[in-house]
Every structure is written in C-alpha cells, then in structure tokens.
Amino acid sequence: ELLAALPQLAAHKFGVAPLLAVLSPRAPRYFSPDALRTLGDAAAGTSKKDPAQRREELLSALLPPLLRLAEASGGRLARSPHGGGVLFEAVAAA
C-alpha cells in the first residue's frame, strides 16, 4: 500500500523515515539519537523474525520500485532536501 505513494513519500520530510529505516537502518546520518532510541524501543518484540532477515525481505520488496522511481525522477529526488538520502541509499543498496 505504501508503494503507490512512493514518489510522495520519498521526498517528504516525514515520509522518508520508513524508507530509510529499511534502506539504512539506525543510521545516525538520517536519524537523531532520540529517534534511534524510540526506534529501538518500538522494534523490541514487534517481529518474531531475525532483524536482518526481516530487512532483507522488506528490501527485496521495496528496492525494485525505488530504483524505478530513481530512474524516472532521480533529478527531482536529488534536488529534494529529503529525497536525496533515499536516492543515495537505494542506489547504494542495489
């Protein structure tokens, strides 16, 4: 359901958070120390799967549409204050 809104999410101040949480989990470059503490608290016990396995599953579903978006709207994402990080991390994860 998020994939339909991917172009808007990838350039939105708050929309990038779930994308970056999959692309570059817990990276201090994108998340403040307070946000990392909150993410750590929220993630505790929410999934029975190993975090690395869960990330790989999410990444395999998210990366192809993100790369298509990068191909179609890379310039717009690169100029966006928030989309640049998504663009960089998507290409780096490919």
N, CA, C and O of each residue as an XYZ file, in Angstrom:
376
protein
N       0.811     -1.194      0.000
C       0.000      0.000      0.000
C       0.851      1.253      0.000
O       0.411      2.293     -0.490
N       2.063      1.181      0.539
C       2.959      2.333      0.516
C       3.562      2.570     -0.863
O       3.966      3.688     -1.181
N       3.622      1.532     -1.677
C       4.280      1.658     -2.968
C       3.564      2.641     -3.881
O       4.209      3.298     -4.698
N       2.254      2.755     -3.761
C       1.504      3.699     -4.593
C       1.892      5.135     -4.263
O       1.873      5.996     -5.142
N       2.236      5.398     -3.029
C       2.598      6.749     -2.590
C       4.109      6.968     -2.564
O       4.583      7.965     -2.020
N       4.859      6.050     -3.144
C       6.324      6.116     -3.067
C       6.908      7.438     -3.576
O       7.804      7.971     -2.921
N       6.458      7.994     -4.694
C       7.040      9.272     -5.137
C       6.863     10.396     -4.107
O       7.770     11.205     -3.910
N       5.723     10.443     -3.466
C       5.487     11.472     -2.457
C       6.275     11.181     -1.177
O       6.867     12.087     -0.590
N       6.283      9.930     -0.750
C       6.999      9.558      0.472
C       8.501      9.814      0.359
O       9.135     10.279      1.306
N       9.056      9.506     -0.803
C      10.500      9.606     -0.987
C      11.015     11.029     -0.911
O      12.215     11.237     -0.728
N      10.139     12.016     -1.047
C      10.569     13.412     -0.998
C       9.962     14.168      0.184
O      10.161     15.376      0.310
N       9.236     13.481      1.036
C       8.551     14.135      2.155
C       9.404     14.069      3.422
O      10.076     13.072      3.685
N       9.361     15.138      4.187
C      10.163     15.240      5.407
C       9.978     14.042      6.339
O      10.953     13.507      6.867
N       8.745     13.626      6.537
C       8.477     12.502      7.442
C       8.268     11.194      6.688
O       8.418     10.118      7.267
N       7.929     11.273      5.416
C       7.701     10.071      4.614
C       8.957      9.262      4.371
O       8.892      8.053      4.146
N      10.107      9.929      4.416
C      11.351      9.202      4.157
C      11.745      8.281      5.313
O      12.521      7.346      5.113
N      11.230      8.526      6.500
C      11.659      7.757      7.675
C      11.460      6.247      7.510
O      12.404      5.496      7.752
N      10.264      5.764      7.106
C      10.152      4.307      6.967
C      11.000      3.755      5.828
O      11.462      2.616      5.893
N      11.206      4.556      4.784
C      12.048      4.099      3.675
C      13.505      3.990      4.119
O      14.178      2.998      3.840
N      13.979      5.020      4.812
C      15.364      4.991      5.282
C      15.572      3.968      6.391
O      16.679      3.456      6.560
N      14.528      3.669      7.141
C      14.636      2.644      8.184
C      14.917      1.275      7.578
O      15.549      0.429      8.210
N      14.445      1.058      6.345
C      14.725     -0.201      5.646
C      16.047     -0.103      4.889
O      16.863     -1.023      4.932
N      16.253      1.011      4.200
C      17.447      1.159      3.371
C      18.727      1.290      4.188
O      19.757      0.716      3.835
N      18.659      2.038      5.265
C      19.842      2.298      6.083
C      19.442      2.339      7.552
O      19.423      3.402      8.171
N      19.123      1.169      8.102
C      18.570      1.136      9.456
C      19.512      1.732     10.502
O      20.712      1.458     10.527
N      18.923      2.547     11.351
C      19.610      3.109     12.507
C      20.831      3.949     12.149
O      21.755      4.072     12.953
N      20.844      4.526     10.949
C      21.978      5.350     10.536
C      21.876      6.729     11.184
O      20.884      7.429     10.985
N      22.883      7.127     11.954
C      22.843      8.448     12.587
C      22.835      9.586     11.584
O      22.509     10.722     11.928
N      23.191      9.285     10.352
C      23.140     10.294      9.291
C      21.694     10.755      9.041
O      21.462     11.903      8.664
N      20.738      9.860      9.252
C      19.341     10.160      8.961
C      18.456     10.244     10.199
O      17.383     10.845     10.154
N      18.895      9.650     11.299
C      18.060      9.589     12.496
C      18.799     10.196     13.687
O      19.963      9.885     13.937
N      18.112     11.050     14.400
C      18.698     11.670     15.596
C      18.855     10.617     16.691
O      18.234      9.556     16.620
N      19.675     10.897     17.698
C      19.801      9.952     18.811
C      18.460      9.663     19.484
O      18.197      8.525     19.873
N      17.612     10.681     19.623
C      16.288     10.459     20.217
C      15.446      9.541     19.339
O      14.771      8.641     19.840
N      15.487      9.770     18.037
C      14.727      8.921     17.120
C      15.244      7.484     17.163
O      14.457      6.539     17.109
N      16.554      7.318     17.260
C      17.129      5.968     17.338
C      16.698      5.257     18.611
O      16.428      4.056     18.593
N      16.633      5.991     19.714
C      16.154      5.381     20.964
C      14.692      4.959     20.814
O      14.306      3.873     21.247
N      13.892      5.814     20.207
C      12.479      5.499     20.005
C      12.323      4.304     19.076
O      11.513      3.414     19.335
N      13.093      4.283     18.002
C      13.033      3.148     17.078
C      13.446      1.864     17.777
O      12.850      0.810     17.552
N      14.454      1.950     18.615
C      14.898      0.765     19.353
C      13.831      0.257     20.282
O      13.615     -0.951     20.370
N      13.151      1.156     20.983
C      12.075      0.762     21.882
C      10.901      0.168     21.115
O      10.305     -0.821     21.541
N      10.577      0.780     19.985
C       9.429      0.316     19.197
C       9.698     -1.027     18.533
O       8.779     -1.825     18.350
N      10.940     -1.279     18.176
C      11.270     -2.513     17.471
C      11.372     -3.713     18.396
O      11.318     -4.853     17.935
N      11.514     -3.483     19.661
C      11.677     -4.586     20.603
C      10.406     -5.437     20.658
O       9.348     -4.979     21.091
N      10.537     -6.668     20.215
C       9.427     -7.598     20.319
C       8.321     -7.434     19.294
O       7.256     -8.027     19.466
N       8.521     -6.653     18.229
C       7.453     -6.467     17.250
C       7.470     -7.518     16.152
O       6.476     -7.669     15.441
N       8.552     -8.241     15.994
C       8.639     -9.263     14.963
C       9.322    -10.498     15.536
O      10.232    -10.406     16.359
N       8.859    -11.646     15.079
C       9.469    -12.898     15.527
C      10.687    -13.248     14.679
O      11.478    -14.116     15.046
N      10.831    -12.572     13.552
C      11.938    -12.862     12.647
C      13.201    -12.148     13.097
O      13.163    -11.148     13.813
N      14.306    -12.695     12.655
C      15.593    -12.056     12.855
C      15.572    -10.705     12.127
O      15.106    -10.633     10.990
N      16.068     -9.634     12.760
C      16.027     -8.313     12.118
C      16.697     -8.274     10.741
O      16.206     -7.591      9.843
N      17.784     -8.978     10.564
C      18.468     -8.985      9.262
C      17.608     -9.664      8.203
O      17.538     -9.197      7.066
N      16.958    -10.758      8.568
C      16.080    -11.455      7.633
C      14.887    -10.576      7.273
O      14.498    -10.498      6.108
N      14.310     -9.917      8.267
C      13.169     -9.035      8.024
C      13.560     -7.877      7.111
O      12.808     -7.512      6.207
N      14.730     -7.304      7.346
C      15.199     -6.210      6.497
C      15.382     -6.679      5.061
O      14.990     -5.978      4.128
N      15.969     -7.849      4.873
C      16.171     -8.372      3.516
C      14.837     -8.584      2.803
O      14.717     -8.295      1.613
N      13.843     -9.083      3.517
C      12.521     -9.278      2.916
C      11.899     -7.940      2.517
O      11.352     -7.798      1.424
N      11.989     -6.971      3.411
C      11.440     -5.647      3.099
C      12.216     -4.991      1.965
O      11.624     -4.366      1.086
N      13.519     -5.129      1.982
C      14.348     -4.535      0.941
C      14.060     -5.149     -0.422
O      14.047     -4.439     -1.428
N      13.830     -6.448     -0.468
C      13.544     -7.095     -1.756
C      12.216     -6.619     -2.343
O      12.050     -6.614     -3.563
N      11.276     -6.222     -1.500
C      10.001     -5.691     -1.991
C      10.095     -4.208     -2.318
O       9.425     -3.736     -3.236
N      10.912     -3.470     -1.585
C      10.976     -2.020     -1.718
C      11.971     -1.547     -2.774
O      11.727     -0.542     -3.443
N      13.076     -2.248     -2.930
C      14.148     -1.768     -3.787
C      13.767     -1.669     -5.271
O      14.070     -0.644     -5.881
N      13.125     -2.661     -5.884
C      12.796     -2.503     -7.310
C      11.932     -1.272     -7.621
O      12.254     -0.545     -8.561
N      10.844     -1.005     -6.869
C      10.102      0.218     -7.166
C      10.897      1.497     -6.877
O      10.721      2.504     -7.562
N      11.765      1.458     -5.871
C      12.599      2.628     -5.590
C      13.590      2.885     -6.718
O      13.851      4.037     -7.063
N      14.134      1.837     -7.286
C      15.070      2.017     -8.396
C      14.348      2.516     -9.641
O      14.905      3.313    -10.397
N      13.120      2.061     -9.865
C      12.326      2.597    -10.983
C      12.035      4.076    -10.755
O      12.097      4.878    -11.687
N      11.718      4.434     -9.517
C      11.475      5.831     -9.181
C      12.750      6.654     -9.397
O      12.688      7.766     -9.920
N      13.890      6.115     -9.000
C      15.159      6.814     -9.186
C      15.438      7.043    -10.668
O      15.944      8.096    -11.056
N      15.108      6.062    -11.485
C      15.325      6.198    -12.924
C      14.397      7.252    -13.519
O      14.811      8.048    -14.361
N      13.147      7.254    -13.078
C      12.155      8.176    -13.633
C      12.267      9.585    -13.060
O      12.033     10.561    -13.773
N      12.620      9.703    -11.793
C      12.592     11.009    -11.112
C      13.851     11.269    -10.302
O      13.798     11.943     -9.273
N      14.964     10.749    -10.746
C      16.206     10.904     -9.990
C      16.606     12.349     -9.775
O      17.057     12.718     -8.691
N      16.443     13.169    -10.802
C      16.802     14.578    -10.672
C      15.965     15.287     -9.626
O      16.483     16.070     -8.830
N      14.666     15.011     -9.630
C      13.771     15.629     -8.650
C      14.131     15.165     -7.240
O      14.158     15.970     -6.309
N      14.405     13.883     -7.084
C      14.787     13.363     -5.762
C      16.114     13.962     -5.298
O      16.266     14.323     -4.131
N      17.063     14.063     -6.211
C      18.378     14.592     -5.838
C      18.293     16.049     -5.392
O      19.054     16.479     -4.525
N      17.376     16.802     -5.977
C      17.220     18.212     -5.598
C      16.375     18.392     -4.342
O      16.369     19.466     -3.741
N      15.671     17.352     -3.954
C      14.818     17.418     -2.770
C      15.677     17.318     -1.517
O      16.602     16.507     -1.475
N      15.393     18.124     -0.493
C      16.202     18.035      0.734
C      16.107     16.677      1.421
O      17.017     16.294      2.157
N      15.031     15.955      1.195
C      14.856     14.670      1.866
C      14.993     13.496      0.892
O      15.390     12.402      1.294
N      14.675     13.712     -0.349
C      14.743     12.637     -1.348
C      16.149     12.226     -1.708
O      16.370     11.103     -2.162
N      17.106     13.116     -1.515
C      18.489     12.795     -1.851
C      19.019     11.603     -1.068
O      19.730     10.762     -1.617
N      18.678     11.530      0.202
C      19.108     10.396      1.021
C      18.497      9.087      0.556
O      19.167      8.055      0.521
N      17.216      9.135      0.200
C      16.547      7.927     -0.305
C      17.181      7.500     -1.608
O      17.447      6.316     -1.813
N      17.426      8.452     -2.494
C      18.058      8.143     -3.775
C      19.433      7.509     -3.565
O      19.739      6.472     -4.153
N      20.246      8.125     -2.738
C      21.591      7.609     -2.462
C      21.546      6.199     -1.889
O      22.255      5.310     -2.359
N      20.712      5.996     -0.875
C      20.667      4.690     -0.207
C      20.085      3.609     -1.109
O      20.509      2.455     -1.039
N      19.122      3.964     -1.952
C      18.542      2.975     -2.867
C      19.589      2.516     -3.872
O      19.727      1.320     -4.129
N      20.322      3.463     -4.438
C      21.370      3.110     -5.405
C      22.484      2.326     -4.715
O      23.017      1.376     -5.289
N      22.836      2.709     -3.502
C      23.887      2.009     -2.763
C      23.463      0.577     -2.425
O      24.302     -0.323     -2.384
N      22.179      0.364     -2.186
C      21.693     -0.976     -1.824
C      21.515     -1.885     -3.030
O      21.395     -3.101     -2.883
N      21.498     -1.299     -4.219
C      21.257     -2.094     -5.447
C      22.436     -2.968     -5.799
O      22.392     -3.691     -6.795
